[in-house]
Amino acid sequence: MQNNLSSLYPTVAVIGLGKIGLPLAVQYAEHGRRVIGCDIDSRVVETINAGVSHVEEPGLASKVARLVDGGLLSATVDTTDAVRRAEVVVVIVPVVIDDKHEVSFKGIDAATRVIGAGLQPGTLVIYETTLPVGTTSGRLRAILERESQLQAGRDFLLAYSPERVASGQIFNDLHNYPKVVGGIDKLSAEAAATFYGSVLEAEVITMASTDEAEFVKLIETTYRDVNIALANEYACFADVRGLDVAAAIAAANTQPYSHIHMPGVGVGGHCIPVYPYFLLAGVEQCSPHLLPPEGPSMLTLPRSARGINDAMAEYAVRRIESIVGQLAGRSALILGAAYRGDVRESAFTSARLLQDALLARGATVYIHDPLFSERELQELGYTSLIAESEDEICAILLQAGHQAYQEFDFSRFGCCQVVLDGRRVLRREQIEALGMRYVAIGDGYRERSVRGSDEQLAVASMCNKGDEQ
């Protein structure tokens, strides 16, 4: 079966060689395909053709070197030529949001135009980029047909299959997570399912359409954002009432229908803080007569969740202020520029929101992250911590739960009054033994015996303000 399918789809063009695209190209090449990776960055192409991976992912570097040496993987900036030579084209070019949270299709539109210029009859085109519902069957199909002068469903096949992997565990996720596939017609869906069945060990789930497959990915990511927002609201409530939200959530989740996530100082990454806006963009495209005539407007929860999660950085800084007083003219340290623990990625990191909230109060803000060099932190807009500044720090806020921070030497900060553990990864006893106050989001301030105190009333005020943002 494997050999037959390899001869059916011998050459695959992967468009976009970023943190997901390159591992996908490697996955296909390891299953006997000749893979041509395409990227607009000539440096990326040169690096890969030299057998070197520019993406940090466990196991990727050795795989790239071996596959390039064996002639199964190559890279080019000439996407149109690569598409002409391929039976399958997999597109994983980013779609982003702008400062107004509006979806920008600039990159994927450009990629689709050059794909269309090289598209041949019989080719299977699959988009893996996360997209607003209706994008594959509408916007992208129209571009492909216009540029190629071919008709989707008659002259070439068109499908959508969302990537469902996370940095740091991509190959594991490709092996374990079912692959969701939808086509613009039955033949396109069957062809995509056949292709993925030949290059993955995971189950393939076929949806009724590309629209439905796009919807799957937006449901997954938006669920997580809404769930975290709910956990964050529970945390605010716990702080007001002097309760420990982590203990309560752990107990609640022993009930099989409860799956509450953990609260924190914000939500970062390429996916969770971005894709709810893709879902919301779909509402704007609905015909007015399809919207509810009265009652709540459509998708109010995802919109509210975005506001709640982004407001947690402000909430964290207010908690710090309630302990150390005004921050103007004082110094604070953020631990972690990465959006997630032990992942060297900074997309939409909550460190940015924390820094903004601290700077707005007149504080001097330093940042530390063992995964980034001092120069990289500077390029990201941060001021690296230097030894001379350690005695200035009055508050430390842990934003990324790197394992390295469990062994971090907090004793260096002799004037620090409080450590806010935004991810609940530190040891309370270690912090308190140094005479510093340990604080976590939703820990009830650990003031169980003084409910109704001025401090807890201040927390109630913070929660109310957070809800308004």
C-alpha positions as CSV (number, residue, x, y, z in Angstrom):
1,M,0.0,0.0,0.0
2,Q,2.8,2.4,1.0
3,N,4.7,1.9,-2.3
4,N,1.6,2.3,-4.4
5,L,0.7,5.6,-2.8
6,S,4.3,6.8,-3.1
7,S,4.1,6.2,-6.8
8,L,0.8,8.0,-6.9
9,Y,2.1,11.2,-5.2
10,P,5.9,11.0,-5.8
11,T,6.7,14.7,-5.5
12,V,5.3,17.1,-2.9
13,A,5.9,20.9,-2.8
14,V,5.6,22.4,0.6
15,I,5.0,26.2,0.5
16,G,6.4,27.9,3.6
17,L,9.4,26.5,5.4
18,G,8.8,28.0,8.9
19,K,8.4,26.3,12.2
20,I,5.6,24.0,10.9
21,G,6.4,23.9,7.2
22,L,9.9,22.4,7.5
23,P,8.9,19.6,9.9
24,L,6.0,18.8,7.5
25,A,8.4,18.6,4.6
26,V,10.6,16.3,6.6
27,Q,7.6,14.1,7.6
28,Y,6.7,13.6,3.9
29,A,10.2,13.0,2.8
30,E,10.7,10.3,5.6
31,H,7.7,8.5,4.0
32,G,9.4,8.2,0.6
33,R,8.3,11.4,-1.1
34,R,10.6,13.7,-3.0
35,V,9.9,17.0,-1.3
36,I,10.6,20.5,-2.7
37,G,10.3,23.1,0.0
38,C,9.6,26.7,-1.0
39,D,10.2,29.9,0.8
40,I,10.6,33.6,-0.1
41,D,13.7,33.9,2.2
42,S,16.8,32.9,0.2
43,R,18.7,32.5,3.4
44,V,16.3,29.8,4.6
45,V,16.6,28.0,1.2
46,E,20.4,28.1,1.3
47,T,20.5,26.9,4.9
48,I,18.3,23.9,4.1
49,N,20.1,23.0,0.9
50,A,23.2,22.9,3.0
51,G,21.6,20.3,5.2
52,V,21.0,22.6,8.1
53,S,17.7,23.3,9.9
54,H,16.9,26.9,10.8
55,V,14.0,25.8,12.9
56,E,14.6,24.6,16.5
57,E,12.6,21.4,17.0
58,P,13.6,18.2,18.7
59,G,15.0,15.7,16.1
60,L,14.6,18.1,13.2
61,A,18.3,18.9,12.6
62,S,19.5,15.4,12.1
63,K,16.5,14.6,9.9
64,V,17.1,17.6,7.6
65,A,20.8,16.7,7.2
66,R,20.0,13.0,6.3
67,L,17.1,13.8,3.9
68,V,19.0,16.5,2.0
69,D,22.0,14.2,1.7
70,G,19.8,11.4,0.4
71,G,18.2,13.6,-2.2
72,L,14.7,13.5,-0.8
73,L,14.5,17.1,0.5
74,S,15.6,20.3,-1.3
75,A,14.5,23.9,-1.1
76,T,13.9,26.7,-3.6
77,V,12.7,30.3,-3.9
78,D,11.0,29.5,-7.2
79,T,7.6,28.3,-6.0
80,T,6.0,28.4,-9.4
81,D,8.6,25.9,-10.8
82,A,8.3,23.7,-7.8
83,V,4.5,23.5,-8.2
84,R,4.9,22.6,-11.9
85,R,6.9,19.5,-10.8
86,A,4.7,18.4,-7.9
87,E,1.6,16.1,-7.7
88,V,0.7,17.5,-4.3
89,V,1.1,21.1,-3.0
90,V,0.8,21.7,0.7
91,V,0.6,25.4,1.8
92,I,1.6,26.5,5.3
93,V,2.1,30.2,4.8
94,P,1.1,32.3,7.9
95,V,-2.1,34.4,8.0
96,V,-1.8,37.1,10.7
97,I,-3.8,39.8,12.4
98,D,-3.0,43.5,12.4
99,D,-3.0,46.0,15.3
100,K,-6.8,46.3,14.9
101,H,-7.2,42.5,15.2
102,E,-8.2,42.3,11.5
103,V,-7.1,39.4,9.4
104,S,-4.4,40.1,6.9
105,F,-4.3,37.7,3.9
106,K,-1.4,39.5,2.2
107,G,1.2,36.7,2.5
108,I,-1.1,33.8,1.6
109,D,-2.6,35.7,-1.3
110,A,0.8,36.3,-2.7
111,A,1.8,32.6,-2.2
112,T,-1.5,31.5,-3.8
113,R,-0.9,33.6,-6.9
114,V,2.6,32.1,-7.6
115,I,1.1,28.6,-6.9
116,G,-1.6,29.3,-9.4
117,A,1.0,30.3,-12.0
118,G,2.5,26.9,-11.9
119,L,-0.5,24.7,-11.2
120,Q,-0.9,21.7,-13.6
121,P,-4.0,19.6,-14.3
122,G,-4.5,16.8,-11.8
123,T,-2.6,18.5,-9.0
124,L,-3.9,18.2,-5.4
125,V,-3.6,21.5,-3.5
126,I,-4.0,21.4,0.3
127,Y,-4.0,24.4,2.6
128,E,-2.8,23.7,6.2
129,T,-2.6,27.4,7.4
130,T,-5.3,28.2,9.9
131,L,-8.0,30.3,8.1
132,P,-11.3,32.0,8.6
133,V,-14.2,29.8,7.6
134,G,-14.8,29.9,3.9
135,T,-11.4,31.1,2.9
136,T,-10.3,28.0,1.0
137,S,-13.5,27.5,-1.0
138,G,-13.9,31.2,-1.7
139,R,-10.9,33.6,-1.7
140,L,-8.1,31.1,-2.3
141,R,-10.0,29.0,-4.9
142,A,-10.8,32.1,-6.9
143,I,-7.1,33.2,-6.9
144,L,-5.9,29.7,-8.0
145,E,-8.5,29.5,-10.8
146,R,-7.7,33.0,-12.0
147,E,-4.0,32.5,-12.1
148,S,-4.0,28.9,-13.5
149,Q,-7.0,29.2,-15.9
150,L,-8.0,25.9,-14.4
151,Q,-11.2,25.0,-12.6
152,A,-11.1,23.5,-9.1
153,G,-12.9,20.2,-8.8
154,R,-12.6,19.6,-12.6
155,D,-9.0,20.3,-13.5
156,F,-7.3,20.2,-10.1
157,L,-8.2,19.1,-6.6
158,L,-8.5,21.4,-3.6
159,A,-8.6,20.5,0.1
160,Y,-8.1,21.9,3.5
161,S,-6.4,20.2,6.5
162,P,-5.5,22.3,9.6
163,E,-2.2,21.9,11.2
164,R,-2.7,20.7,14.8
165,V,0.8,20.6,16.2
166,A,2.7,22.6,18.9
167,S,6.3,23.8,18.8
168,G,8.6,21.4,20.7
169,Q,6.5,18.3,20.1
170,I,5.6,18.5,16.4
171,F,6.6,15.0,15.3
172,N,4.9,13.5,18.3
173,D,1.7,15.4,17.5
174,L,1.8,14.4,13.9
175,H,2.0,10.8,15.1
176,N,-0.8,11.0,17.6
177,Y,-3.4,13.6,16.6
178,P,-6.0,12.7,14.1
179,K,-5.7,14.5,10.8
180,V,-8.8,16.5,9.9
181,V,-9.4,16.8,6.1
182,G,-12.1,18.5,4.0
183,G,-12.4,19.0,0.3
184,I,-14.3,21.3,-2.1
185,D,-15.9,18.1,-3.4
186,K,-15.8,14.4,-2.7
187,L,-12.9,13.6,-5.0
188,S,-10.7,16.3,-3.5
189,A,-11.5,15.1,0.1
190,E,-10.7,11.5,-0.9
191,A,-7.5,12.4,-2.5
192,A,-6.3,14.5,0.5
193,A,-7.3,11.7,2.9
194,T,-5.4,9.2,0.7
195,F,-2.3,11.4,0.7
196,Y,-2.3,11.9,4.5
197,G,-3.0,8.3,5.1
198,S,0.3,7.5,3.2
199,V,2.5,10.0,5.1
200,L,1.1,9.9,8.6
201,E,0.4,7.1,11.1
202,A,-2.5,9.0,12.7
203,E,-6.2,8.5,12.0
204,V,-7.6,10.7,9.2
205,I,-11.0,12.3,9.8
206,T,-12.9,13.5,6.7
207,M,-15.2,16.4,7.1
208,A,-18.1,17.4,4.8
209,S,-16.3,20.5,3.3
210,T,-13.3,22.7,3.5
211,D,-15.4,25.2,5.5
212,E,-16.2,22.6,8.1
213,A,-12.5,21.6,8.3
214,E,-11.5,25.2,8.8
215,F,-14.2,25.5,11.5
216,V,-12.6,22.6,13.4
217,K,-9.3,24.4,14.0
218,L,-11.0,27.6,15.1
219,I,-13.2,25.7,17.6
220,E,-10.1,24.0,19.1
221,T,-8.2,27.1,19.7
222,T,-11.1,29.3,20.7
223,Y,-12.2,26.7,23.2
224,R,-8.9,27.0,25.0
225,D,-8.9,30.7,25.0
226,V,-12.5,30.8,26.5
227,N,-11.6,28.1,29.0
228,I,-8.5,30.0,30.2
229,A,-10.6,33.2,30.4
230,L,-13.1,31.3,32.6
231,A,-10.3,30.1,34.8
232,N,-9.0,33.6,35.1
233,E,-12.4,34.9,36.3
234,Y,-12.4,32.0,38.8
235,A,-9.0,33.2,39.9
236,C,-10.2,36.8,40.5
237,F,-13.1,35.4,42.5
238,A,-10.8,33.3,44.5
239,D,-8.6,36.3,45.3
240,V,-11.6,38.2,46.6
241,R,-12.9,35.4,48.8
242,G,-9.5,34.2,50.1
243,L,-9.6,30.9,48.3
244,D,-7.0,28.9,46.4
245,V,-8.3,28.5,42.8
246,A,-5.7,25.9,41.9
247,A,-6.9,23.5,44.6
248,A,-10.5,24.1,43.7
249,I,-9.9,23.5,40.0
250,A,-8.0,20.3,40.7
251,A,-10.8,19.0,42.8
252,A,-13.5,20.1,40.2
253,N,-11.6,18.4,37.4
254,T,-12.0,15.0,39.1
255,Q,-15.6,15.2,37.8
256,P,-15.3,13.7,34.3
257,Y,-17.2,16.5,32.6
258,S,-15.1,19.3,34.1
259,H,-11.9,20.3,32.2
260,I,-11.0,23.7,33.5
261,H,-7.6,25.0,32.5
262,M,-5.2,27.0,34.8
263,P,-5.3,30.8,35.2
264,G,-2.2,32.9,34.5
265,V,-0.9,36.3,33.5
266,G,-2.0,36.0,29.9
267,V,-2.2,33.9,26.8
268,G,0.4,34.0,24.1
269,G,1.6,32.2,21.0
270,H,0.8,32.0,17.4
271,C,-2.6,30.4,17.8
272,I,-4.7,30.9,20.9
273,P,-4.7,34.7,21.1
274,V,-5.0,35.0,17.3
275,Y,-7.5,32.5,15.9
276,P,-10.5,33.6,17.9
277,Y,-10.3,36.7,15.7
278,F,-10.5,34.5,12.6
279,L,-13.7,33.0,14.0
280,L,-15.1,36.5,14.7
281,A,-14.2,37.6,11.1
282,G,-16.6,34.9,9.9
283,V,-19.5,36.6,11.7
284,E,-19.0,39.7,9.7
285,Q,-19.4,37.6,6.5
286,C,-22.8,36.2,7.6
287,S,-25.9,37.4,5.8
288,P,-27.9,39.7,8.2
289,H,-31.0,37.5,8.0
290,L,-28.9,34.6,9.4
291,L,-28.0,36.5,12.6
292,P,-30.2,36.2,15.7
293,P,-32.9,38.9,15.6
294,E,-32.8,39.4,19.4
295,G,-30.9,38.2,22.4
296,P,-27.1,37.9,22.6
297,S,-25.2,38.6,19.4
298,M,-23.2,35.7,17.8
299,L,-19.9,34.6,19.4
300,T,-19.9,37.0,22.3
301,L,-17.9,34.6,24.5
302,P,-14.8,34.5,22.3
303,R,-14.8,38.2,22.1
304,S,-15.1,38.6,25.9
305,A,-12.5,36.0,26.5
306,R,-9.9,37.8,24.5
307,G,-10.5,40.9,26.6
308,I,-10.3,39.0,29.9
309,N,-7.1,37.2,29.0
310,D,-5.3,40.3,27.7
311,A,-6.4,42.1,30.9
312,M,-4.6,39.6,33.2
313,A,-1.3,41.4,32.8
314,E,-2.8,44.6,34.1
315,Y,-4.4,42.6,36.9
316,A,-1.1,41.1,37.9
317,V,0.6,44.5,38.0
318,R,-2.2,45.8,40.2
319,R,-1.6,42.9,42.6
320,I,2.1,43.8,42.7
321,E,1.1,47.5,43.5
322,S,-1.2,46.4,46.3
323,I,1.9,44.9,48.0
324,V,4.8,47.3,47.2
325,G,2.9,50.5,46.6
326,Q,3.4,52.8,43.7
327,L,5.9,51.6,41.0
328,A,6.9,55.0,39.6
329,G,10.6,55.4,39.7
330,R,11.2,51.8,40.8
331,S,12.4,48.7,39.0
332,A,10.7,45.4,38.2
333,L,11.9,42.2,36.5
334,I,10.0,40.0,34.2
335,L,11.1,36.4,33.9
336,G,10.5,35.0,30.5
337,A,10.1,36.7,27.1
338,A,8.9,33.5,25.5
339,Y,5.1,33.0,25.2
340,R,5.4,29.5,26.7
341,G,7.8,27.6,29.0
342,D,10.8,26.1,27.4
343,V,9.9,27.2,23.9
344,R,12.0,29.8,22.1
345,E,9.1,31.6,20.6
346,S,7.9,35.1,21.5
347,A,4.7,35.5,19.4
348,F,2.1,37.5,21.3
349,T,3.9,36.9,24.5
350,S,2.3,38.2,27.7
351,A,5.6,39.7,28.6
352,R,4.8,42.5,26.2
353,L,1.5,43.3,28.0
354,L,3.2,43.1,31.4
355,Q,6.0,45.4,30.3
356,D,3.4,47.9,28.9
357,A,1.5,47.9,32.2
358,L,4.6,48.4,34.3
359,L,5.9,51.2,32.0
360,A,2.6,53.0,32.2
361,R,3.1,53.3,35.9
362,G,6.6,54.8,35.5
363,A,8.5,51.7,36.4
364,T,11.9,50.7,34.9
365,V,11.4,47.2,33.4
366,Y,14.1,44.6,33.0
367,I,13.6,41.2,31.4
368,H,15.5,37.9,31.7
369,D,15.1,34.8,29.5
370,P,17.7,32.0,29.3
371,L,16.5,31.1,25.8
372,F,17.3,34.4,24.2
373,S,20.5,36.3,23.9
374,E,20.9,39.9,25.2
375,R,20.9,41.1,21.6
376,E,17.7,39.2,20.7
377,L,15.9,40.6,23.8
378,Q,17.0,44.1,22.7
379,E,15.6,43.5,19.2
380,L,12.3,42.4,20.7
381,G,12.1,45.7,22.5
382,Y,13.2,44.7,26.0
383,T,16.0,45.8,28.4
384,S,18.1,42.8,29.6
385,L,18.8,42.4,33.2
386,I,22.3,43.3,34.2
387,A,24.1,42.5,37.5
388,E,24.3,46.2,38.4
389,S,20.5,46.5,38.4
390,E,19.8,43.5,40.6
391,D,19.7,45.6,43.8
392,E,17.1,47.9,42.2
393,I,14.5,45.3,41.7
394,C,11.5,45.6,44.0
395,A,9.2,43.1,42.3
396,I,9.7,40.0,40.1
397,L,6.9,38.7,37.8
398,L,7.4,35.2,36.3
399,Q,5.8,35.1,32.9
400,A,7.2,32.0,31.2
401,G,7.4,28.7,33.1
402,H,10.9,27.7,32.0
403,Q,12.3,24.8,33.9
404,A,15.4,26.8,34.5
405,Y,13.5,29.2,36.7
406,Q,12.8,26.4,39.3
407,E,16.6,26.7,40.1
408,F,16.8,30.5,39.6
409,D,18.8,32.3,42.3
410,F,16.3,34.8,43.8
411,S,18.7,35.6,46.6
412,R,20.6,37.9,44.2
413,F,17.7,40.4,44.5
414,G,18.2,41.8,48.1
415,C,15.6,44.5,47.8
416,C,12.9,42.5,46.1
417,Q,9.6,42.5,48.1
418,V,7.4,40.3,46.1
419,V,7.6,37.5,43.5
420,L,4.4,37.0,41.4
421,D,4.4,33.5,40.0
422,G,2.3,33.9,36.8
423,R,2.5,30.2,35.9
424,R,2.6,28.5,39.3
425,V,6.0,26.8,38.6
426,L,8.0,28.2,41.5
427,R,8.4,26.9,45.1
428,R,6.6,29.1,47.5
429,E,8.9,28.0,50.4
430,Q,12.0,29.0,48.5
431,I,10.7,32.5,47.9
432,E,9.4,33.1,51.4
433,A,12.6,31.8,53.0
434,L,14.3,34.8,51.4
435,G,11.8,37.2,53.1
436,M,10.0,37.9,49.9
437,R,6.2,37.7,49.4
438,Y,5.1,34.9,47.1
439,V,2.0,35.6,45.1
440,A,0.1,33.5,42.4
441,I,-2.9,34.4,40.4
442,G,-6.0,33.1,42.3
443,D,-4.2,32.1,45.5
444,G,-6.6,34.1,47.6
445,Y,-3.7,36.2,48.8
446,R,-3.2,33.5,51.4
447,E,-4.9,35.8,53.9
448,R,-7.6,33.3,54.9
449,S,-8.1,34.8,58.4
450,V,-8.6,38.4,57.4
451,R,-11.4,38.2,54.8
452,G,-12.9,41.6,54.1
453,S,-9.6,43.4,54.7
454,D,-8.6,46.4,52.8
455,E,-6.3,44.3,50.7
456,Q,-9.1,42.0,49.6
457,L,-11.4,44.9,48.9
458,A,-8.6,46.2,46.6
459,V,-8.6,42.9,44.8
460,A,-12.4,43.1,44.3
461,S,-11.8,46.5,42.7
462,M,-9.1,45.1,40.4
463,C,-11.5,42.3,39.2
464,N,-14.2,44.8,38.4
465,K,-11.8,47.0,36.4
466,G,-10.5,44.0,34.6
467,D,-14.0,43.0,33.5
468,E,-14.5,46.4,31.9
469,Q,-11.5,46.2,29.7
